């Protein structure tokens, strides 16, 4: 399993994005939680984007999942992924970090993430 810092940067003022697109974006984030992709997610202090800690079998699989974000599809945001290797962390994160390399939280297989076989 690979681990990433995911940064979403808005290309427009947050107030100019319709509630419908924000709702679809939040649904994608929730899907990421349901699949065990995201550990945490939150808005940047500047309100011009967000950051998440994520995991996926590969950079390609995570990228394909994020490409489903309507904010990206509409050209309103861009993603940046930085891969890292967790070295120091509280033991409570062991299950999320290392368990189920072939399946995510709720038993959903990673090969279903973005429809990409791994």
C-alpha positions as CSV (number, residue, x, y, z in Angstrom):
1,X,0.0,0.0,0.0
2,X,1.2,3.5,-0.9
3,X,0.5,6.6,1.2
4,X,-0.1,10.1,-0.1
5,X,-0.6,13.7,1.0
6,X,-3.3,14.9,-1.4
7,X,-3.8,18.7,-1.9
8,X,-6.7,20.1,-3.7
9,X,-6.2,23.7,-4.9
10,X,-9.2,25.7,-6.1
11,X,-8.8,27.7,-9.3
12,X,-11.7,29.9,-8.5
13,X,-13.2,31.6,-5.4
14,X,-15.0,29.1,-3.2
15,X,-18.2,31.2,-3.3
16,X,-18.4,30.9,-7.1
17,X,-18.8,27.1,-7.0
18,X,-22.4,25.9,-7.1
19,X,-23.8,23.9,-4.2
20,X,-24.6,21.0,-6.5
21,X,-20.9,20.6,-7.5
22,X,-19.8,21.0,-3.8
23,X,-22.3,18.2,-2.9
24,X,-20.9,15.9,-5.6
25,X,-17.3,16.7,-4.4
26,X,-18.3,15.8,-0.8
27,X,-19.9,12.6,-2.1
28,X,-16.6,11.6,-3.7
29,X,-14.8,12.3,-0.4
30,X,-17.3,10.2,1.5
31,X,-16.8,7.4,-1.1
32,X,-13.1,7.7,-0.4
33,X,-13.7,7.2,3.3
34,X,-16.1,4.3,2.7
35,X,-13.5,2.6,0.5
36,X,-10.7,3.1,3.1
37,X,-8.8,5.5,0.8
38,X,-8.9,8.6,3.1
39,X,-7.7,8.7,6.7
40,X,-8.5,12.4,7.1
41,X,-9.6,15.3,5.1
42,X,-10.1,19.0,5.7
43,X,-10.2,22.5,4.3
44,X,-7.1,24.6,4.1
45,X,-7.2,27.6,6.4
46,X,-7.2,29.9,3.3
47,X,-10.4,28.2,2.1
48,X,-8.8,27.8,-1.3
49,X,-8.6,24.0,-1.2
50,X,-8.3,21.0,1.0
51,X,-5.8,18.4,2.1
52,X,-6.1,14.7,2.8
53,X,-4.0,11.8,3.9
54,X,-4.8,8.9,1.6
55,X,-3.7,5.4,0.7
56,X,-3.9,3.4,-2.6
57,X,-2.1,0.5,-4.3
58,X,-0.5,3.0,-6.6
59,X,-0.3,6.7,-7.7
60,X,-2.2,5.7,-10.8
61,X,-5.1,4.2,-8.9
62,X,-5.4,7.2,-6.6
63,X,-5.2,9.6,-9.6
64,X,-8.0,7.8,-11.4
65,X,-10.2,7.9,-8.3
66,X,-9.6,11.6,-7.9
67,X,-10.3,12.2,-11.6
68,X,-13.9,11.5,-10.8
69,X,-14.1,14.7,-8.8
70,X,-16.6,17.1,-10.5
71,X,-14.4,20.1,-9.4
72,X,-11.5,18.7,-11.4
73,X,-13.7,17.7,-14.3
74,X,-15.1,21.3,-14.5
75,X,-11.6,22.8,-14.3
76,X,-12.4,24.5,-11.0
77,X,-9.6,22.7,-9.0
78,X,-6.4,20.8,-9.4
79,X,-4.9,17.9,-7.3
80,X,-1.3,17.5,-6.2
81,X,-0.2,14.1,-4.8
82,X,3.0,13.6,-2.7
83,X,3.9,10.1,-1.8
84,X,5.4,9.4,1.6
85,X,6.4,6.4,3.7
86,X,4.9,6.5,7.2
87,X,7.7,5.9,9.7
88,X,6.5,7.4,13.0
89,X,2.8,7.2,14.0
90,X,0.6,6.2,16.9
91,X,-0.1,2.5,17.0
92,X,-3.9,3.2,16.6
93,X,-3.2,3.8,12.9
94,X,-1.6,0.4,12.3
95,X,-4.8,-1.1,10.9
96,X,-5.4,1.7,8.5
97,X,-1.8,1.9,7.4
98,X,-0.9,-1.7,6.9
99,X,-3.9,-4.1,7.3
100,X,-5.9,-5.3,4.3
101,X,-3.4,-4.5,1.6
102,X,-5.8,-6.0,-0.9
103,X,-9.0,-4.7,0.6
104,X,-10.1,-1.5,2.2
105,X,-12.4,-0.5,5.0
106,X,-15.8,-2.1,4.9
107,X,-14.3,-5.0,2.9
108,X,-14.4,-3.2,-0.5
109,X,-11.5,-4.5,-2.7
110,X,-9.0,-1.9,-3.9
111,X,-9.4,-3.2,-7.4
112,X,-12.8,-1.5,-7.4
113,X,-11.1,1.9,-6.7
114,X,-11.6,3.9,-9.8
115,X,-12.3,0.7,-11.8
116,X,-8.6,0.0,-12.2
117,X,-7.4,-3.6,-11.6
118,X,-4.3,-3.8,-9.4
